Amino acid sequence: MEQDGMEIDRSLVRPPAVAGIFYPSTPKELTATVQFYLSQAAEKFGDAKLISPKAIIAPHAGYVYSGLTAAAGYNSLRSRANKITRVVMMGPCHRVGIPGLALPSTQTFSSPLGNVPMDMDAAAKIMHLDQVKIYNETHEKDHSLEVHLPFLQTILTRFSIVPLIVGQPAPSDVAEVLNLLWGGEETLILVSSDLSHYRSYEDAQKIDDITRKAIEQLDDRALGDQQACGRHAINGLIQVARDRGLHVTTADIRNSGDTAGAKDKVVGYGSWLFSDSPAVVGSRISATVNEEKKFGDTAQETLDRYGEALLVVAAKTIRNSLSKQAPMRIKLASFPRELQAHGACFVTLNKNGKLRGCIGSIEAWRPLVTDVAENACKAAFQDTRFDKLSSQELTENDISLHISVLSPKMPMSFSSEEDLITQVRPGLDGLVLIEGKQRGVFLPVVWDALPEPLTFFRQLKRKAGLSEDYWSSSLKVFRFVTRGISSETIPTRADLWQTKSKSE
C-alpha cells in the first residue's frame, strides 16, 4: 500500500469498515455521491461558506439518511479548504466502550478515496493525559469517524487527522484535549454525532429542537443521555467554545423521516458551525479597513514629501549603471527616516506611454529607498520581456518613471473563481497569485487596461504561467493596495535623465 508515493506498512493502516454499507465502496460512485450532497446542500442552504468555522458538528449515519445534513456543514469549509491541514476528529464509540478518549496505534486511515495520514506529532501532545489511551479495538469497526473522511477528502486539499473515539469522559477532560490541539486556522475541530434515536417523528423533532437550542446557547448542562450519542464530545466542545467566545450557527437539522426512512422510529441529525462571533468578524474587517487607511495615509504623506527624491534616486541609479556599469550606492544616513524604514515598491518604466520594464518587491524587507534603487535598476536592465535600456533612449527624453509603494499583502478566502471575483475591488486591489512555484502579480494600475474582474484574474493566471481556465483549491491569492508617484507629475521631469538633475 502506498501513501504519497511511498510504501507503507499495512499493519499501520486502519482500513474502511463500513464502505459499501454506509456509503459507496468504489471511488467513482463515492465521489459522485459526495458531490451530489454538497451540491444539494449548497442549493438548499446557500452560502454557509461565509461563516468559516473553527469547529463543526456533523452526523455519522449512512449517507442516504444524513448525507445532506453533513454536507450542509462541510460546505462551510470551502473558504478555508487550502488552509486546513489538520482535522481533530472526535466521535462516540458504538462497538467497544471506553471510559475516556482513545487513539489508535495505526498511522493512516484508508477510505475508497485514498489514504489519510495521522498527525503523529499532534497525537503525541495529548498522550501524557490520563484520559487519553491507545485502544485499537474501539476504532476497528466503528463508523463515527470513518464516514467523515470522504467529505473531508473531497473538500480539503491536503490534511492529516487526529482520530479520537470518545467514551464517557467528563466535559472538562474533552475540553483539555481540545485546548491542547486547538491550533490556528490550520486546525479544524470535527465532532461526530447523531441526535435522538428511535423516537416518533414528532417526539424526535421536539427533542432535537431542545438540543439545537442548547448547542446554540452553548449550554452543556442541557444535553442529556437521550439527545445526542456524541454528547460527551459536544459538551467538551461547548465548554471550549464558551471560553473562547465562539458563536454557533445551525447549518441544518432534520431526521431520517425527512430523508430515506419511515416516520415511526427516526434518528435525528444536525450540523452546527462554531466560529468567531459576528462582532469579532466585524472587528477584523474594520481592522483591515483601518490598516489600509493607515497605510494609505502614511504612504501618501511620505510620497508627498519625498516622492520626487525617490524618483531622482531611481533615475540616478539607472544613469549610474549605464555610465559606470554599477548601481548607485545608497548612503542610508543621508536620507530621512521615512525612506530608511522598510518598504516594498514596484518601479515601472514607460516609453512614450507604453510599458518598458517593471520589477518590484511584494514584501517589505529592506529600506524603501534601497528597494526603489534596486528595483529601478532591475526594471531597466533585468526585465526579460524587454531589451536592456540604452543611453540613447535616455537622451531621447521619452522614458518616464512610476514608483508604487505597496501595503502588506492580505490573504483572500474563497471557495471558487466566482467567489473570488465577487470579492475583488476593481481599481483598488493589486493581486498576488501563487500556485506551487508559479506566481503572478498585477498592480492596481493594471485595472486601467483590464477593467473587468474576470478578465483581470484570468490574465493574472496567464502571467503566472497557468491557463485562463485553470482552477485548483490549492490556489492562493493575496490582495494589496498601493500609493504611487510618477515622473510625469513633478516639475523637474524634463531634466530627470540629465547627467545631474537639478533636484540632486
Secondary structure, DSSP 8 states (H G I E B T S, - for coil): -EETTEE--GGGEE--SSBTTTB-SSHHHHHHHHHHHHHHHHHHH--GGGS--SEEEE--S-HHHHHHHHHHHHGGGGGGTTT--EEEEEEE-SSS--SSEEE-S-SEEEETTEEEEB-HHHHHTTTTSTTEEE-SHHHHS--TTGGGHHHHHHH-SS-EEEEEEE-S--HHHHHHHHHHH--STTEEEEEE----EEE-HHHHHHHHHHHHHHHHTT-GGG--TTT-TTHHHHHHHHHHHHHTTEEEEEEEEEEGGGTTS-SSSEEEEEEEEEEE-HHHHHHHHHHHHHHHHHHHHHHHHHHHHHHHHHHHHHHHHHHHHHHHSS-----GGGS-HHHHSB-EEEEEEEETTEEEEEEE-SS--SBHHHHHHHHHHHHHHT-TTS----HHHHHTT-EEEEEEEE---EE---SSHHHHHHH--TTT-EEEEEETTEEEEE-GGGGGT--SHHHHHHHHHHHTT--TT---TT-EEEEE-EEEEEGGGSTTGGGTTSSS-TT-
